[in-house]
Amino acid sequence: MYPQMEILETQNCILRPITLDDVDDLYEYYSKPDVVKFLPIKVHKTHSDTARFIKSFFINNYERGRVGHYAVLLKKQNKVIGNVGFNNISQNATNGEIGICLNPDFWGNNLAYELTEVLLQYGFNKLNLNYIYAITYNDNIYSKRYLEKLNFTHNNDFVKRFKNSNNKTVKCNKFVLYRNDYTK
């Protein structure tokens, strides 16, 4: 349906485009304050909030030909447990930012490493990106650790202001992996 969104597979997950059939599973985690506290969106209060979000952030970008986020379908449970992908880049982009959002019920299972690994393969080998980067929050030690294991290097720090959180600021870290430093 969206040729730029090639279906990807890892040991534990299938990555496929997000559809409106995923409303219940996405609502399950986007309705949790811990998940959205540093995202540019508010907590979803209804399934309609999630349906609107799916249409505007995922489907509209797919229809524009952008490479975006995938639904993370956990094979064992046949359940969408998150979304992961590039933050809506064009097919001829030279770099891309990876974003990951997982249901907290599945945090701590090393899935972020596995999912990022397959995105690196796709980004460098199929999309021919020159570099891939990720933004983490200073207090998210786990994200920094798995990015470093994948050969990302710390590039810089900056402060980000979140309008949806009463202008709260948070220290962010940018990690970058260049094609030349990619080992797979």
Phi and psi restraints in degrees (value plus and minus 20) as a CYANA .aco file:
   2 TYR   PHI    -143.1  -103.1
   2 TYR   PSI      75.6   115.6
   3 PRO   PHI     -79.5   -39.5
   3 PRO   PSI     -46.2    -6.2
   4 GLN   PHI     -94.3   -54.3
   4 GLN   PSI     -33.0     7.0
   5 MET   PHI    -124.8   -84.8
   5 MET   PSI      48.4    88.4
   6 GLU   PHI     -79.8   -39.8
   6 GLU   PSI     113.9   153.9
   7 ILE   PHI     -89.0   -49.0
   7 ILE   PSI     112.5   152.5
   8 LEU   PHI    -137.7   -97.7
   8 LEU   PSI     135.1   175.1
   9 GLU   PHI    -158.0  -118.0
   9 GLU   PSI     120.7   160.7
  10 THR   PHI    -139.3   -99.3
  10 THR   PSI    -197.1  -157.1
  11 GLN   PHI     -78.7   -38.7
  11 GLN   PSI     -60.1   -20.1
  12 ASN   PHI    -129.8   -89.8
  12 ASN   PSI     -31.1     8.9
  13 CYS   PHI    -157.4  -117.4
  13 CYS   PSI     135.4   175.4
  14 ILE   PHI    -134.9   -94.9
  14 ILE   PSI     113.3   153.3
  15 LEU   PHI    -128.1   -88.1
  15 LEU   PSI     101.6   141.6
  16 ARG   PHI    -161.3  -121.3
  16 ARG   PSI     142.1   182.1
  17 PRO   PHI     -77.6   -37.6
  17 PRO   PSI     127.2   167.2
  18 ILE   PHI    -100.2   -60.2
  18 ILE   PSI     119.8   159.8
  19 THR   PHI    -147.7  -107.7
  19 THR   PSI     151.2   191.2
  20 LEU   PHI     -85.8   -45.8
  20 LEU   PSI     -37.0     3.0
  21 ASP   PHI     -87.8   -47.8
  21 ASP   PSI     -32.2     7.8
  22 ASP   PHI    -112.6   -72.6
  22 ASP   PSI     -13.4    26.6
  23 VAL   PHI     -73.5   -33.5
  23 VAL   PSI     -69.6   -29.6
  24 ASP   PHI     -80.1   -40.1
  24 ASP   PSI     -66.0   -26.0
  25 ASP   PHI     -88.1   -48.1
  25 ASP   PSI     -60.4   -20.4
  26 LEU   PHI     -89.9   -49.9
  26 LEU   PSI     -57.9   -17.9
  27 TYR   PHI     -79.8   -39.8
  27 TYR   PSI     -57.0   -17.0
  28 GLU   PHI     -74.2   -34.2
  28 GLU   PSI     -58.4   -18.4
  29 TYR   PHI    -121.6   -81.6
  29 TYR   PSI     -49.6    -9.6
  30 TYR   PHI     -93.4   -53.4
  30 TYR   PSI     -29.3    10.7
  31 SER   PHI    -109.4   -69.4
  31 SER   PSI     -18.4    21.6
  32 LYS   PHI    -122.0   -82.0
  32 LYS   PSI     104.4   144.4
  33 PRO   PHI     -75.1   -35.1
  33 PRO   PSI     -56.4   -16.4
  34 ASP   PHI     -83.2   -43.2
  34 ASP   PSI     -47.9    -7.9
  35 VAL   PHI     -98.0   -58.0
  35 VAL   PSI     -63.0   -23.0
  36 VAL   PHI    -117.4   -77.4
  36 VAL   PSI     -18.0    22.0
  37 LYS   PHI     -79.4   -39.4
  37 LYS   PSI     -47.8    -7.8
  38 PHE   PHI    -139.3   -99.3
  38 PHE   PSI       6.1    46.1
  39 LEU   PHI    -126.3   -86.3
  39 LEU   PSI     137.0   177.0
  40 PRO   PHI    -101.1   -61.1
  40 PRO   PSI      13.9    53.9
  41 ILE   PHI    -154.3  -114.3
  41 ILE   PSI     145.1   185.1
  42 LYS   PHI    -115.4   -75.4
  42 LYS   PSI     142.4   182.4
  43 VAL   PHI     -76.8   -36.8
  43 VAL   PSI     114.5   154.5
  44 HIS   PHI     -96.8   -56.8
  44 HIS   PSI     104.6   144.6
  45 LYS   PHI    -116.5   -76.5
  45 LYS   PSI     -40.1    -0.1
  46 THR   PHI    -160.0  -120.0
  46 THR   PSI     143.2   183.2
  47 HIS   PHI     -84.2   -44.2
  47 HIS   PSI     -48.5    -8.5
  48 SER   PHI     -84.5   -44.5
  48 SER   PSI     -56.4   -16.4
  49 ASP   PHI     -78.5   -38.5
  49 ASP   PSI     -63.9   -23.9
  50 THR   PHI     -89.1   -49.1
  50 THR   PSI     -60.4   -20.4
  51 ALA   PHI     -81.8   -41.8
  51 ALA   PSI     -63.7   -23.7
  52 ARG   PHI     -81.8   -41.8
  52 ARG   PSI     -61.3   -21.3
  53 PHE   PHI     -83.4   -43.4
  53 PHE   PSI     -64.0   -24.0
  54 ILE   PHI     -79.2   -39.2
  54 ILE   PSI     -65.2   -25.2
  55 LYS   PHI     -83.9   -43.9
  55 LYS   PSI     -65.9   -25.9
  56 SER   PHI     -99.3   -59.3
  56 SER   PSI     -61.8   -21.8
  57 PHE   PHI    -109.3   -69.3
  57 PHE   PSI     -54.4   -14.4
  58 PHE   PHI    -121.3   -81.3
  58 PHE   PSI     -86.2   -46.2
  59 ILE   PHI     -82.3   -42.3
  59 ILE   PSI     -64.9   -24.9
  60 ASN   PHI     -79.6   -39.6
  60 ASN   PSI     -58.8   -18.8
  61 ASN   PHI     -90.4   -50.4
  61 ASN   PSI     -58.8   -18.8
  62 TYR   PHI     -78.7   -38.7
  62 TYR   PSI     -65.7   -25.7
  63 GLU   PHI     -85.1   -45.1
  63 GLU   PSI     -43.4    -3.4
  64 ARG   PHI    -104.7   -64.7
  64 ARG   PSI     -19.3    20.7
  65 GLY   PHI      66.0   106.0
  65 GLY   PSI      -9.4    30.6
  66 ARG   PHI    -102.0   -62.0
  66 ARG   PSI     131.4   171.4
  67 VAL   PHI    -109.9   -69.9
  67 VAL   PSI     102.1   142.1
  68 GLY   PHI    -149.4  -109.4
  68 GLY   PSI    -162.7  -122.7
  69 HIS   PHI    -111.1   -71.1
  69 HIS   PSI     129.3   169.3
  70 TYR   PHI    -126.1   -86.1
  70 TYR   PSI     133.5   173.5
  71 ALA   PHI     -94.7   -54.7
  71 ALA   PSI     116.2   156.2
  72 VAL   PHI    -118.0   -78.0
  72 VAL   PSI      84.5   124.5
  73 LEU   PHI    -116.9   -76.9
  73 LEU   PSI      94.4   134.4
  74 LEU   PHI     -95.6   -55.6
  74 LEU   PSI      99.0   139.0
  75 LYS   PHI     -78.3   -38.3
  75 LYS   PSI     -67.0   -27.0
  76 LYS   PHI     -78.9   -38.9
  76 LYS   PSI     -57.7   -17.7
  77 GLN   PHI    -125.7   -85.7
  77 GLN   PSI     -25.2    14.8
  78 ASN   PHI      29.6    69.6
  78 ASN   PSI      27.4    67.4
  79 LYS   PHI    -152.6  -112.6
  79 LYS   PSI     119.2   159.2
  80 VAL   PHI     -97.8   -57.8
  80 VAL   PSI     101.0   141.0
  81 ILE   PHI    -134.1   -94.1
  81 ILE   PSI     -13.3    26.7
  82 GLY   PHI     147.6   187.6
  82 GLY   PSI    -193.6  -153.6
  83 ASN   PHI    -158.5  -118.5
  83 ASN   PSI     128.1   168.1
  84 VAL   PHI    -171.4  -131.4
  84 VAL   PSI     129.0   169.0
  85 GLY   PHI     140.4   180.4
  85 GLY   PSI    -183.8  -143.8
  86 PHE   PHI    -110.7   -70.7
  86 PHE   PSI     123.4   163.4
  87 ASN   PHI     -98.6   -58.6
  87 ASN   PSI      49.2    89.2
  88 ASN   PHI      34.3    74.3
  88 ASN   PSI      51.4    91.4
  89 ILE   PHI    -123.6   -83.6
  89 ILE   PSI     136.9   176.9
  90 SER   PHI     -95.5   -55.5
  90 SER   PSI     140.8   180.8
  91 GLN   PHI     -87.1   -47.1
  91 GLN   PSI     -38.4     1.6
  92 ASN   PHI    -127.6   -87.6
  92 ASN   PSI       0.7    40.7
  93 ALA   PHI     -84.3   -44.3
  93 ALA   PSI     133.9   173.9
  94 THR   PHI    -122.5   -82.5
  94 THR   PSI     -31.3     8.7
  95 ASN   PHI    -169.5  -129.5
  95 ASN   PSI     144.6   184.6
  96 GLY   PHI    -173.7  -133.7
  96 GLY   PSI     125.0   165.0
  97 GLU   PHI    -116.4   -76.4
  97 GLU   PSI     110.0   150.0
  98 ILE   PHI    -108.8   -68.8
  98 ILE   PSI     117.6   157.6
  99 GLY   PHI    -147.6  -107.6
  99 GLY   PSI     122.7   162.7
 100 ILE   PHI    -154.3  -114.3
 100 ILE   PSI     112.8   152.8
 101 CYS   PHI    -157.9  -117.9
 101 CYS   PSI      93.2   133.2
 102 LEU   PHI    -137.9   -97.9
 102 LEU   PSI     127.4   167.4
 103 ASN   PHI     -79.8   -39.8
 103 ASN   PSI     108.6   148.6
 104 PRO   PHI     -77.4   -37.4
 104 PRO   PSI     -42.9    -2.9
 105 ASP   PHI     -83.3   -43.3
 105 ASP   PSI     -33.8     6.2
 106 PHE   PHI    -138.8   -98.8
 106 PHE   PSI      -9.4    30.6
 107 TRP   PHI     -87.9   -47.9
 107 TRP   PSI     130.3   170.3
 108 GLY   PHI      63.5   103.5
 108 GLY   PSI      -9.0    31.0
 109 ASN   PHI    -124.8   -84.8
 109 ASN   PSI      -5.9    34.1
 110 ASN   PHI      44.5    84.5
 110 ASN   PSI      -0.6    39.4
 111 LEU   PHI     -91.0   -51.0
 111 LEU   PSI     -52.5   -12.5
 112 ALA   PHI     -79.7   -39.7
 112 ALA   PSI     -61.4   -21.4
 113 TYR   PHI     -81.3   -41.3
 113 TYR   PSI     -70.4   -30.4
 114 GLU   PHI     -80.3   -40.3
 114 GLU   PSI     -62.9   -22.9
 115 LEU   PHI     -90.6   -50.6
 115 LEU   PSI     -60.6   -20.6
 116 THR   PHI     -85.6   -45.6
 116 THR   PSI     -58.6   -18.6
 117 GLU   PHI     -78.2   -38.2
 117 GLU   PSI     -64.7   -24.7
 118 VAL   PHI     -90.8   -50.8
 118 VAL   PSI     -52.4   -12.4
 119 LEU   PHI     -87.9   -47.9
 119 LEU   PSI     -55.5   -15.5
 120 LEU   PHI     -83.3   -43.3
 120 LEU   PSI     -65.3   -25.3
 121 GLN   PHI     -79.3   -39.3
 121 GLN   PSI     -66.4   -26.4
 122 TYR   PHI     -85.4   -45.4
 122 TYR   PSI     -65.8   -25.8
 123 GLY   PHI     -83.9   -43.9
 123 GLY   PSI     -63.9   -23.9
 124 PHE   PHI    -102.6   -62.6
 124 PHE   PSI     -61.0   -21.0
 125 ASN   PHI    -106.3   -66.3
 125 ASN   PSI     -52.5   -12.5
 126 LYS   PHI    -124.5   -84.5
 126 LYS   PSI     -60.8   -20.8
 127 LEU   PHI    -111.0   -71.0
 127 LEU   PSI     -29.1    10.9
 128 ASN   PHI      35.6    75.6
 128 ASN   PSI      21.1    61.1
 129 LEU   PHI     -91.8   -51.8
 129 LEU   PSI     126.3   166.3
 130 ASN   PHI    -101.0   -61.0
 130 ASN   PSI     -54.4   -14.4
 131 TYR   PHI    -174.5  -134.5
 131 TYR   PSI     136.7   176.7
 132 ILE   PHI    -147.2  -107.2
 132 ILE   PSI     118.1   158.1
 133 TYR   PHI    -151.5  -111.5
 133 TYR   PSI     142.9   182.9
 134 ALA   PHI    -159.7  -119.7
 134 ALA   PSI     122.3   162.3
 135 ILE   PHI    -127.0   -87.0
 135 ILE   PSI     107.6   147.6
 136 THR   PHI    -139.6   -99.6
 136 THR   PSI     146.0   186.0
 137 TYR   PHI    -117.4   -77.4
 137 TYR   PSI     119.9   159.9
 138 ASN   PHI     -70.1   -30.1
 138 ASN   PSI     -55.8   -15.8
 139 ASP   PHI    -105.4   -65.4
 139 ASP   PSI     -19.3    20.7
 140 ASN   PHI    -112.9   -72.9
 140 ASN   PSI      59.8    99.8
 141 ILE   PHI     -83.1   -43.1
 141 ILE   PSI     -58.7   -18.7
 142 TYR   PHI     -80.7   -40.7
 142 TYR   PSI     -64.3   -24.3
 143 SER   PHI     -81.9   -41.9
 143 SER   PSI     -61.5   -21.5
 144 LYS   PHI     -80.9   -40.9
 144 LYS   PSI     -62.5   -22.5
 145 ARG   PHI     -82.1   -42.1
 145 ARG   PSI     -68.4   -28.4
 146 TYR   PHI     -90.7   -50.7
 146 TYR   PSI     -51.9   -11.9
 147 LEU   PHI     -85.2   -45.2
 147 LEU   PSI     -61.4   -21.4
 148 GLU   PHI     -84.8   -44.8
 148 GLU   PSI     -55.8   -15.8
 149 LYS   PHI     -83.2   -43.2
 149 LYS   PSI     -47.9    -7.9
 150 LEU   PHI    -111.3   -71.3
 150 LEU   PSI      -7.6    32.4
 151 ASN   PHI      56.4    96.4
 151 ASN   PSI      -6.6    33.4
 152 PHE   PHI     -87.3   -47.3
 152 PHE   PSI     128.3   168.3
 153 THR   PHI    -138.9   -98.9
 153 THR   PSI     127.1   167.1
 154 HIS   PHI     -86.8   -46.8
 154 HIS   PSI     106.7   146.7
 155 ASN   PHI    -122.1   -82.1
 155 ASN   PSI     -69.4   -29.4
 156 ASN   PHI    -187.9  -147.9
 156 ASN   PSI     152.8   192.8
 157 ASP   PHI    -139.1   -99.1
 157 ASP   PSI     130.6   170.6
 158 PHE   PHI    -176.6  -136.6
 158 PHE   PSI     147.5   187.5
 159 VAL   PHI    -127.7   -87.7
 159 VAL   PSI     113.2   153.2
 160 LYS   PHI    -135.3   -95.3
 160 LYS   PSI     118.3   158.3
 161 ARG   PHI    -125.6   -85.6
 161 ARG   PSI     113.3   153.3
 162 PHE   PHI    -127.7   -87.7
 162 PHE   PSI      92.0   132.0
 163 LYS   PHI     -85.4   -45.4
 163 LYS   PSI     -54.6   -14.6
 164 ASN   PHI     -97.1   -57.1
 164 ASN   PSI     -22.7    17.3
 165 SER   PHI    -143.5  -103.5
 165 SER   PSI      26.6    66.6
 166 ASN   PHI      34.8    74.8
 166 ASN   PSI      21.4    61.4
 167 ASN   PHI      38.9    78.9
 167 ASN   PSI       9.2    49.2
 168 LYS   PHI     -80.9   -40.9
 168 LYS   PSI     123.1   163.1
 169 THR   PHI    -133.5   -93.5
 169 THR   PSI     131.3   171.3
 170 VAL   PHI    -164.0  -124.0
 170 VAL   PSI     122.7   162.7
 171 LYS   PHI     -98.8   -58.8
 171 LYS   PSI     110.6   150.6
 172 CYS   PHI    -137.7   -97.7
 172 CYS   PSI     136.4   176.4
 173 ASN   PHI    -144.6  -104.6
 173 ASN   PSI     116.1   156.1
 174 LYS   PHI    -126.6   -86.6
 174 LYS   PSI     108.5   148.5
 175 PHE   PHI    -136.9   -96.9
 175 PHE   PSI     119.6   159.6
 176 VAL   PHI    -150.2  -110.2
 176 VAL   PSI     122.9   162.9
 177 LEU   PHI    -147.6  -107.6
 177 LEU   PSI     100.0   140.0
 178 TYR   PHI    -110.0   -70.0
 178 TYR   PSI     130.0   170.0
 179 ARG   PHI     -70.3   -30.3
 179 ARG   PSI     -63.1   -23.1
 180 ASN   PHI     -82.9   -42.9
 180 ASN   PSI     -44.1    -4.1
 181 ASP   PHI    -117.3   -77.3
 181 ASP   PSI     -20.9    19.1
 182 TYR   PHI     -99.2   -59.2
 182 TYR   PSI     112.1   152.1
 183 THR   PHI    -124.6   -84.6
 183 THR   PSI     -22.1    17.9
